[in-house]
Amino acid sequence: MQQTEPTGRCDFLDMLEESAHFKRPVQVELRSGETFQAQVLDVVTESGEDFVLFPDRDRVPVTQIVGCKSMMDHEPRSYDEKL
């Protein structure tokens, strides 16, 4: 799984927002050890904290996510290929 720290917080949030925008699932690992696969509905910020909205579960604080991996079959080399 891609960890939040090595790629930076912005890259991590970009992956979650990309899931919401392109309607593609991600595999998520939580601090509790739970893993699941879901499409992100939205990423919101309230009182300085980021939350991820997934279908069929309560919103998840981004600080509780330790890993996130795109479930895309083809990983484009640039944003131009995604458009």
The first five atom37 places (N, CA, C, CB, O) and aatype in JSON, in Angstrom:
{
  "aatype": [12, 5, 5, 16, 6, 14, 16, 7, 1, 4, 3, 13, 10, 3, 12, 10, 6, 6, 15, 0, 8, 13, 11, 1, 14, 19, 5, 19, 6, 10, 1, 15, 7, 6, 16, 13, 5, 0, 5, 19, 10, 3, 19, 19, 16, 6, 15, 7, 6, 3, 13, 19, 10, 13, 14, 3, 1, 3, 1, 19, 14, 19, 16, 5, 9, 19, 7, 4, 11, 15, 12, 12, 3, 8, 6, 14, 1, 15, 18, 3, 6, 11, 10],
  "atom_mask": [
    [1, 1, 1, 1, 1],
    [1, 1, 1, 1, 1],
    [1, 1, 1, 1, 1],
    [1, 1, 1, 1, 1],
    [1, 1, 1, 1, 1],
    [1, 1, 1, 1, 1],
    [1, 1, 1, 1, 1],
    [1, 1, 1, 0, 1],
    [1, 1, 1, 1, 1],
    [1, 1, 1, 1, 1],
    [1, 1, 1, 1, 1],
    [1, 1, 1, 1, 1],
    [1, 1, 1, 1, 1],
    [1, 1, 1, 1, 1],
    [1, 1, 1, 1, 1],
    [1, 1, 1, 1, 1],
    [1, 1, 1, 1, 1],
    [1, 1, 1, 1, 1],
    [1, 1, 1, 1, 1],
    [1, 1, 1, 1, 1],
    [1, 1, 1, 1, 1],
    [1, 1, 1, 1, 1],
    [1, 1, 1, 1, 1],
    [1, 1, 1, 1, 1],
    [1, 1, 1, 1, 1],
    [1, 1, 1, 1, 1],
    [1, 1, 1, 1, 1],
    [1, 1, 1, 1, 1],
    [1, 1, 1, 1, 1],
    [1, 1, 1, 1, 1],
    [1, 1, 1, 1, 1],
    [1, 1, 1, 1, 1],
    [1, 1, 1, 0, 1],
    [1, 1, 1, 1, 1],
    [1, 1, 1, 1, 1],
    [1, 1, 1, 1, 1],
    [1, 1, 1, 1, 1],
    [1, 1, 1, 1, 1],
    [1, 1, 1, 1, 1],
    [1, 1, 1, 1, 1],
    [1, 1, 1, 1, 1],
    [1, 1, 1, 1, 1],
    [1, 1, 1, 1, 1],
    [1, 1, 1, 1, 1],
    [1, 1, 1, 1, 1],
    [1, 1, 1, 1, 1],
    [1, 1, 1, 1, 1],
    [1, 1, 1, 0, 1],
    [1, 1, 1, 1, 1],
    [1, 1, 1, 1, 1],
    [1, 1, 1, 1, 1],
    [1, 1, 1, 1, 1],
    [1, 1, 1, 1, 1],
    [1, 1, 1, 1, 1],
    [1, 1, 1, 1, 1],
    [1, 1, 1, 1, 1],
    [1, 1, 1, 1, 1],
    [1, 1, 1, 1, 1],
    [1, 1, 1, 1, 1],
    [1, 1, 1, 1, 1],
    [1, 1, 1, 1, 1],
    [1, 1, 1, 1, 1],
    [1, 1, 1, 1, 1],
    [1, 1, 1, 1, 1],
    [1, 1, 1, 1, 1],
    [1, 1, 1, 1, 1],
    [1, 1, 1, 0, 1],
    [1, 1, 1, 1, 1],
    [1, 1, 1, 1, 1],
    [1, 1, 1, 1, 1],
    [1, 1, 1, 1, 1],
    [1, 1, 1, 1, 1],
    [1, 1, 1, 1, 1],
    [1, 1, 1, 1, 1],
    [1, 1, 1, 1, 1],
    [1, 1, 1, 1, 1],
    [1, 1, 1, 1, 1],
    [1, 1, 1, 1, 1],
    [1, 1, 1, 1, 1],
    [1, 1, 1, 1, 1],
    [1, 1, 1, 1, 1],
    [1, 1, 1, 1, 1],
    [1, 1, 1, 1, 1]
  ],
  "atom_positions": [
    [[0.83, -1.18, 0.0], [0.0, 0.0, 0.0], [0.88, 1.24, 0.0], [-0.95, 0.0, 1.21], [1.95, 1.25, 0.6]],
    [[0.43, 2.25, -0.65], [1.15, 3.5, -0.64], [0.92, 4.18, 0.71], [0.7, 4.43, -1.82], [-0.22, 4.33, 1.15]],
    [[1.99, 4.57, 1.35], [1.89, 5.2, 2.66], [1.72, 6.7, 2.5], [3.14, 4.88, 3.52], [2.09, 7.27, 1.47]],
    [[1.16, 7.35, 3.53], [0.91, 8.77, 3.44], [2.2, 9.59, 3.48], [0.0, 9.2, 4.57], [2.3, 10.6, 2.78]],
    [[3.18, 9.2, 4.27], [4.37, 10.02, 4.46], [5.34, 10.04, 3.28], [5.08, 9.55, 5.66], [5.78, 11.12, 2.88]],
    [[5.71, 8.88, 2.69], [6.73, 8.92, 1.64], [6.35, 9.79, 0.45], [7.02, 7.54, 1.16], [7.22, 10.44, -0.12]],
    [[5.09, 9.82, 0.06], [4.71, 10.59, -1.11], [4.25, 11.99, -0.73], [3.62, 9.89, -1.88], [4.11, 12.83, -1.62]],
    [[4.02, 12.25, 0.52], [3.58, 13.57, 0.96], [2.07, 13.63, 1.1], [0.0, 0.0, 0.0], [1.34, 12.93, 0.4]],
    [[1.63, 14.46, 2.0], [0.21, 14.6, 2.31], [-0.6, 15.05, 1.09], [0.0, 15.58, 3.45], [-1.7, 14.55, 0.86]],
    [[-0.06, 15.98, 0.32], [-0.8, 16.48, -0.85], [-1.02, 15.37, -1.89], [-0.03, 17.65, -1.5], [-2.1, 15.26, -2.45]],
    [[0.0, 14.54, -2.13], [-0.14, 13.43, -3.08], [-1.19, 12.44, -2.59], [1.2, 12.72, -3.28], [-1.98, 11.92, -3.38]],
    [[-1.2, 12.2, -1.3], [-2.16, 11.28, -0.7], [-3.58, 11.81, -0.87], [-1.83, 11.05, 0.8], [-4.48, 11.08, -1.29]],
    [[-3.79, 13.09, -0.55], [-5.11, 13.7, -0.73], [-5.5, 13.73, -2.2], [-5.13, 15.13, -0.15], [-6.67, 13.54, -2.54]],
    [[-4.53, 13.97, -3.09], [-4.8, 13.96, -4.53], [-5.35, 12.61, -4.98], [-3.54, 14.3, -5.32], [-6.28, 12.56, -5.79]],
    [[-4.79, 11.53, -4.45], [-5.26, 10.19, -4.83], [-6.71, 9.98, -4.4], [-4.35, 9.11, -4.2], [-7.51, 9.42, -5.14]],
    [[-7.06, 10.44, -3.19], [-8.43, 10.31, -2.7], [-9.38, 11.17, -3.52], [-8.51, 10.7, -1.22], [-10.48, 10.73, -3.87]],
    [[-8.97, 12.4, -3.83], [-9.81, 13.28, -4.64], [-9.95, 12.76, -6.07], [-9.23, 14.71, -4.65], [-11.01, 12.92, -6.68]],
    [[-8.9, 12.15, -6.59], [-8.96, 11.55, -7.93], [-9.98, 10.41, -7.96], [-7.56, 11.04, -8.35], [-10.71, 10.25, -8.93]],
    [[-10.02, 9.62, -6.9], [-11.01, 8.54, -6.81], [-12.42, 9.1, -6.9], [-10.83, 7.75, -5.5], [-13.27, 8.54, -7.59]],
    [[-12.67, 10.21, -6.21], [-14.0, 10.83, -6.25], [-14.29, 11.39, -7.64], [-14.1, 11.94, -5.2], [-15.39, 11.2, -8.16]],
    [[-13.33, 12.08, -8.22], [-13.55, 12.73, -9.51], [-13.75, 11.73, -10.66], [-12.37, 13.64, -9.84], [-14.67, 11.88, -11.46]],
    [[-12.89, 10.72, -10.72], [-12.94, 9.76, -11.82], [-13.82, 8.55, -11.51], [-11.55, 9.3, -12.16], [-13.98, 7.66, -12.35]],
    [[-14.39, 8.52, -10.29], [-15.29, 7.42, -9.87], [-14.6, 6.06, -9.99], [-16.57, 7.44, -10.72], [-15.15, 5.11, -10.55]],
    [[-13.37, 6.01, -9.45], [-12.6, 4.78, -9.44], [-12.3, 4.4, -7.99], [-11.28, 4.94, -10.26], [-12.02, 5.27, -7.17]],
    [[-12.35, 3.12, -7.67], [-12.12, 2.71, -6.28], [-10.65, 2.78, -5.87], [-12.62, 1.3, -6.09], [-9.73, 2.75, -6.69]],
    [[-10.47, 2.88, -4.58], [-9.14, 2.79, -3.97], [-9.2, 1.72, -2.89], [-8.68, 4.17, -3.38], [-10.27, 1.43, -2.34]],
    [[-8.06, 1.14, -2.59], [-7.96, 0.22, -1.46], [-7.38, 1.02, -0.3], [-7.07, -1.05, -1.81], [-6.36, 1.68, -0.45]],
    [[-8.05, 0.96, 0.85], [-7.69, 1.78, 2.0], [-7.32, 0.89, 3.18], [-8.86, 2.73, 2.38], [-7.96, -0.13, 3.43]],
    [[-6.27, 1.28, 3.88], [-5.9, 0.61, 5.13], [-5.98, 1.63, 6.26], [-4.47, -0.01, 5.03], [-5.38, 2.7, 6.19]],
    [[-6.74, 1.28, 7.31], [-6.91, 2.16, 8.45], [-5.92, 1.8, 9.56], [-8.34, 2.09, 8.98], [-5.38, 0.7, 9.58]],
    [[-5.69, 2.74, 10.47], [-4.81, 2.5, 11.62], [-5.25, 1.29, 12.43], [-4.76, 3.73, 12.52], [-4.42, 0.61, 13.04]],
    [[-6.54, 1.0, 12.44], [-7.08, -0.14, 13.19], [-6.7, -1.47, 12.57], [-8.59, -0.04, 13.28], [-6.89, -2.52, 13.19]],
    [[-6.15, -1.45, 11.34], [-5.8, -2.68, 10.63], [-6.85, -3.09, 9.62], [0.0, 0.0, 0.0], [-6.61, -3.97, 8.79]],
    [[-8.02, -2.46, 9.68], [-9.09, -2.77, 8.71], [-8.68, -2.29, 7.33], [-10.43, -2.1, 9.14], [-8.12, -1.21, 7.17]],
    [[-8.98, -3.11, 6.32], [-8.78, -2.71, 4.94], [-10.09, -2.87, 4.2], [-7.65, -3.55, 4.26], [-10.9, -3.75, 4.52]],
    [[-10.3, -2.02, 3.21], [-11.5, -2.11, 2.39], [-11.24, -1.42, 1.06], [-12.72, -1.47, 3.1], [-10.29, -0.66, 0.9]],
    [[-12.1, -1.72, 0.13], [-12.02, -1.12, -1.2], [-13.32, -0.35, -1.43], [-11.8, -2.22, -2.32], [-14.4, -0.88, -1.22]],
    [[-13.2, 0.9, -1.85], [-14.39, 1.73, -2.07], [-14.03, 2.91, -2.95], [-14.98, 2.21, -0.74], [-12.87, 3.29, -3.09]],
    [[-15.06, 3.49, -3.53], [-14.9, 4.72, -4.28], [-15.12, 5.88, -3.32], [-15.89, 4.79, -5.5], [-16.06, 5.86, -2.53]],
    [[-14.27, 6.86, -3.39], [-14.42, 8.06, -2.55], [-15.54, 8.91, -3.12], [-13.08, 8.86, -2.48], [-15.58, 9.18, -4.32]],
    [[-16.45, 9.34, -2.25], [-17.51, 10.25, -2.68], [-17.04, 11.7, -2.66], [-18.75, 10.08, -1.8], [-17.37, 12.48, -3.55]],
    [[-16.26, 12.04, -1.61], [-15.78, 13.42, -1.48], [-14.71, 13.47, -0.39], [-16.94, 14.4, -1.15], [-14.63, 12.59, 0.46]],
    [[-13.89, 14.51, -0.44], [-12.93, 14.81, 0.61], [-13.29, 16.2, 1.09], [-11.43, 14.71, 0.11], [-13.31, 17.15, 0.3]],
    [[-13.56, 16.34, 2.39], [-13.98, 17.63, 2.95], [-13.07, 18.02, 4.1], [-15.46, 17.57, 3.41], [-12.46, 17.17, 4.75]],
    [[-12.99, 19.32, 4.36], [-12.23, 19.84, 5.48], [-13.17, 20.57, 6.41], [-11.09, 20.77, 5.0], [-13.92, 21.45, 5.99]],
    [[-13.12, 20.2, 7.69], [-13.91, 20.87, 8.72], [-13.0, 21.17, 9.9], [-15.13, 20.01, 9.16], [-12.31, 20.28, 10.4]],
    [[-13.01, 22.41, 10.34], [-12.2, 22.84, 11.49], [-10.74, 22.41, 11.34], [-12.78, 22.28, 12.78], [-10.11, 22.01, 12.32]],
    [[-10.22, 22.5, 10.13], [-8.82, 22.19, 9.89], [-8.48, 20.72, 9.75], [0.0, 0.0, 0.0], [-7.31, 20.38, 9.58]],
    [[-9.48, 19.84, 9.83], [-9.22, 18.4, 9.68], [-9.88, 17.88, 8.4], [-9.74, 17.61, 10.91], [-11.02, 18.25, 8.09]],
    [[-9.16, 17.02, 7.67], [-9.68, 16.43, 6.43], [-10.42, 15.13, 6.73], [-8.54, 16.19, 5.42], [-9.97, 14.33, 7.55]],
    [[-11.54, 14.94, 6.05], [-12.34, 13.73, 6.18], [-12.64, 13.19, 4.79], [-13.65, 14.0, 6.96], [-12.78, 13.95, 3.83]],
    [[-12.72, 11.86, 4.68], [-13.08, 11.21, 3.43], [-14.47, 10.61, 3.59], [-12.03, 10.11, 3.04], [-14.77, 9.97, 4.59]],
    [[-15.31, 10.84, 2.58], [-16.66, 10.29, 2.59], [-16.7, 9.1, 1.64], [-17.7, 11.36, 2.18], [-16.42, 9.22, 0.45]],
    [[-17.05, 7.94, 2.19], [-17.21, 6.7, 1.44], [-18.67, 6.28, 1.5], [-16.29, 5.57, 1.99], [-19.36, 6.61, 2.46]],
    [[-19.17, 5.56, 0.48], [-20.53, 5.04, 0.59], [-20.61, 3.99, 1.69], [-20.99, 4.45, -0.77], [-19.64, 3.27, 1.94]],
    [[-21.74, 3.9, 2.33], [-22.02, 2.84, 3.31], [-21.1, 2.8, 4.53], [-21.96, 1.54, 2.63], [-20.9, 1.73, 5.1]],
    [[-20.53, 3.93, 4.93], [-19.76, 3.98, 6.17], [-19.69, 5.43, 6.63], [-18.32, 3.38, 5.98], [-19.89, 6.36, 5.85]],
    [[-19.41, 5.62, 7.92], [-19.24, 6.96, 8.46], [-18.04, 7.62, 7.81], [-19.08, 6.93, 10.0], [-17.15, 6.95, 7.29]],
    [[-18.01, 8.95, 7.85], [-16.84, 9.66, 7.29], [-15.6, 9.24, 8.08], [-17.04, 11.22, 7.34], [-15.66, 8.97, 9.27]],
    [[-14.49, 9.22, 7.38], [-13.23, 8.73, 7.95], [-12.24, 9.89, 8.01], [-12.65, 7.53, 7.12], [-11.97, 10.51, 6.98]],
    [[-11.69, 10.19, 9.19], [-10.64, 11.2, 9.25], [-9.41, 10.72, 8.47], [-10.25, 11.51, 10.74], [-9.0, 9.57, 8.6]],
    [[-8.84, 11.59, 7.66], [-7.67, 11.22, 6.87], [-6.53, 10.75, 7.78], [-7.2, 12.41, 5.99], [-5.73, 9.91, 7.38]],
    [[-6.45, 11.28, 8.99], [-5.4, 10.88, 9.92], [-5.52, 9.42, 10.33], [-5.44, 11.76, 11.16], [-4.56, 8.85, 10.86]],
    [[-6.67, 8.79, 10.1], [-6.86, 7.38, 10.45], [-6.49, 6.44, 9.3], [-8.3, 7.14, 10.86], [-6.5, 5.22, 9.46]],
    [[-6.16, 7.0, 8.14], [-5.78, 6.2, 6.97], [-4.26, 6.11, 6.92], [-6.36, 6.82, 5.65], [-3.56, 7.13, 6.85]],
    [[-3.75, 4.88, 6.95], [-2.29, 4.69, 6.9], [-1.81, 4.27, 5.52], [-1.86, 3.65, 7.92], [-0.62, 4.35, 5.23]],
    [[-2.72, 3.82, 4.66], [-2.33, 3.42, 3.32], [-3.48, 3.57, 2.36], [0.0, 0.0, 0.0], [-4.64, 3.42, 2.74]],
    [[-3.15, 3.87, 1.12], [-4.16, 4.03, 0.08], [-3.52, 3.67, -1.25], [-4.72, 5.49, 0.06], [-2.42, 4.12, -1.58]],
    [[-4.22, 2.85, -2.01], [-3.69, 2.39, -3.3], [-4.79, 2.51, -4.35], [-3.17, 0.92, -3.22], [-5.92, 2.07, -4.13]],
    [[-4.46, 3.09, -5.47], [-5.4, 3.2, -6.59], [-5.68, 1.82, -7.15], [-4.84, 4.14, -7.69], [-4.78, 0.99, -7.24]],
    [[-6.91, 1.57, -7.52], [-7.28, 0.28, -8.09], [-7.36, 0.35, -9.62], [-8.61, -0.19, -7.52], [-7.93, -0.54, -10.25]],
    [[-6.79, 1.41, -10.22], [-6.76, 1.55, -11.68], [-5.88, 0.45, -12.27], [-6.24, 2.95, -12.09], [-4.83, 0.13, -11.72]],
    [[-6.32, -0.12, -13.4], [-5.51, -1.12, -14.09], [-4.28, -0.5, -14.72], [-6.35, -1.82, -15.15], [-3.2, -1.1, -14.73]],
    [[-4.45, 0.69, -15.26], [-3.35, 1.38, -15.95], [-3.03, 2.64, -15.18], [-3.72, 1.71, -17.44], [-3.91, 3.48, -14.96]],
    [[-1.8, 2.8, -14.77], [-1.38, 3.98, -14.02], [-0.75, 4.96, -15.0], [-0.39, 3.61, -12.87], [0.4, 4.77, -15.41]],
    [[-1.47, 6.01, -15.39], [-0.9, 6.98, -16.34], [0.36, 7.64, -15.79], [-1.94, 8.06, -16.69], [0.52, 7.78, -14.58]],
    [[1.25, 8.03, -16.7], [2.5, 8.66, -16.29], [2.32, 10.16, -16.05], [3.56, 8.44, -17.34], [3.19, 10.79, -15.44]],
    [[1.22, 10.74, -16.51], [1.01, 12.16, -16.31], [-0.49, 12.46, -16.27], [1.69, 12.98, -17.43], [-1.31, 11.63, -16.67]],
    [[-0.83, 13.64, -15.79], [-2.23, 14.04, -15.75], [-2.8, 14.17, -17.17], [-2.39, 15.36, -14.98], [-4.0, 13.97, -17.36]],
    [[-1.97, 14.51, -18.16], [-2.46, 14.64, -19.53], [-3.13, 13.34, -20.0], [-1.3, 15.01, -20.47], [-4.13, 13.38, -20.72]],
    [[-2.58, 12.18, -19.6], [-3.13, 10.9, -20.01], [-4.47, 10.6, -19.31], [-2.14, 9.78, -19.73], [-5.25, 9.79, -19.79]],
    [[-4.72, 11.26, -18.18], [-5.96, 11.03, -17.44], [-7.11, 11.83, -18.02], [-5.78, 11.38, -15.97], [-8.28, 11.49, -17.82]],
    [[-6.79, 12.9, -18.73], [-7.83, 13.79, -19.26], [-8.44, 13.31, -20.55], [-7.28, 15.16, -19.48], [-9.33, 13.96, -21.1]]
  ]
}
